[in-house]
Amino acid sequence: MAIAIIVGRDLQETKDYHWFTNAWKKELLDFDSTLDIRIWPDVGDVNEIVAAFVWLPPVGVFKNFPQLKLIASLAAGVDHVINDLDLPKHVPIVRVTDPYMATDIIQYVQVCVLHYVKRMEVWEEKQKEKIWFKKPPFNYSDKTIGIMGLGFLGEKAARALQHVGLKVVGWRQTQKKIPDLKSYSGKEEFLTFLAQTDILVCMLPLTKETRNILNKNTFAQLPKDAYIINLGRGEHLVEEDLLQALSSGRLSGACLDVFRQEPLPPEHPFWSQPKIRVTPHIASVTNPHTAAPQIYENYCNLITGKKLLNTVDVEKGY
Ligand code: NDP
């Protein structure tokens, strides 16, 4: 019985590849030095592989393993796994829900929101010109933050924003009452949610329902001058629609952590649009040290026949 760590596409050609794979291997062996962990593509006899721990696995890779019984995404998102059309239907998929990762995300969302609310960009510009330009920050009470996706990460981010005195509403797939947090659900309530949202924060998983959801129709429903923060996935955003909405003045700005193409190519217009703040997919980076315990626990659950944690509904896509 062996585990394959499969890391592909974006990392394989980079110096981070060995760091990433070795870090995961080390953390897992710290729990159990008898684990047989192999790094793709040097996995030996494919019939011995029962679990695959993956980040951006090469498309079609899973069909190499006839005895596969578990796929664990080494990240919160699973779009990099379930987009594979050859995904074996009978193999359960689990993902990471790491409280440390949530803290990272909370801090990222808070920084982006407060940077905007406190008009930090204005002061930075004026400082360059040595101009004492006194314009009040937006009143805390006159802005509403709308979080798309009130799941493991989204709800925590919403709470953290409430904690610093901001008004927050949320939107999710299913109806669920959350104490002291107004939440809307489904397509029926999407427009009501958007109409009151001055700062739209996308924390959705990428699914067939949510792909391209940040588009011109969505932007048109927001109050004028709304601000966009996207840390879900690049494919949530229709890039041309954002550029158009910024140049027409419909939206006031955007902070983007994720992109259709990563790394964002040097010629991409986002780099030079002054109303866009670009961060290189760092809202949260899975930390093998903090996430390995739950990956190991799930592997043990598999071996001992116990219930798996953090399973993904492949039909829903998250
Ligand atoms: P969860 O699965 O816990 O939460 C997903 C939320 O999205 C749920 O509230 C769900 O609704 C909602 N949702 C899903 N589909 C729809 C839809 N069609 N319409 C409305 N709401 C929908 O995920 P996490 O909170 O753990 O992570 C969210 C995403 O954040 C990840 O998938 C990943 O893409 C991104 N991420 C980005 C990172 C970065 O560094 N930029 C780091 C980590 C994550 P319901 O509750 O009703 O099911």
Residues whose N, C-alpha, C, O or C-beta is under 5 A from the ligand:
A	BS01	NDP	A76 G77 V78 G149 L150 G151 F152 L153 G154 W171 R172 Q173 T174 M203 L204 P205 L206 E209 T210 L231 G232 R233 D257 H281 I282 A283 S284 Y318
